[in-house]
Amino acid sequence: MGFVQAGLGLALVDALLPWAQFAGIAVRPLAASPTVPLALLSVRNRPLSQAETRLRDHLRQTCRALPALSA
């Protein structure tokens, strides 16, 4: 964000960025929301722990809600 704040370019960022902490930055939503595939990596031969399962479920729920944030 330093380059953008200095007037040296643009940045393509996700909707989760805390915009308020960057003084002098204008947020300009794209006409269409891009899609980005995400994956959660884990050890192949070990089941997810309870904490990992909760994290996975929370990430899924949050990602499903993201389009609603930009509407």
N, C-alpha and C positions, 0 to 999 in steps of 0.2 A: 504494500500500500504506500510505501514511502515514495516510489517512483510516481505514482498517481498524484499524491499530495504535492510533489514537486513539479507537476505539470509535464512529466516525461512519458506519459502513456496512459493506457486504459488497463483495467483488470476485469477478468471474467471470474466472478466469485459466486459461491452458493448463498442461498437465502438464510443460512444460519449464522452468517457473519454479524458480529455486534456493531452495526453501522454507527451508533452514537459515539464510539471511541475514536473515530477518524474524522477530525475537524476538517472542514473544507471539501469534503467528498460529496458529490451528487450521486444518488442512486437512480439509475435509469433502467427499469425492468425491460427485458427483451420482449418482443412481440409474441414469441412462442417460447414456452419453457423447454429447454433442452432436457433430454433424458440421459442419465448416466448410470450404467450398470454398476451395482455394488455387490461385493461378495465378502463373506465373513470366513476367514481361514482358521482351521483348527487342525490338530493332530489327527491323522486318518484313523488310527486304530484305538482311539480312546473316546468314549462317549463324552458329551459336553457335561461340565459340572452344573450344579444348580445355578450358580452365579452366571456362568456362560450362557445357559439357556435363558435366564431372565434378560441378560443383555441382548441376546439375539431377538427375543420377542419384543423388547422395547425398541430396538432399532427398526424392526419390521413395522411396528405400529407408527413410529415417528415418520418413517419414509412414506408410508401410505398417506399420512396427513399433510405432507409437504405441498402438494398441488393446491390444497385448500388455503395455505398461507399466502399464495401468490394471487389468489382470485379476488 
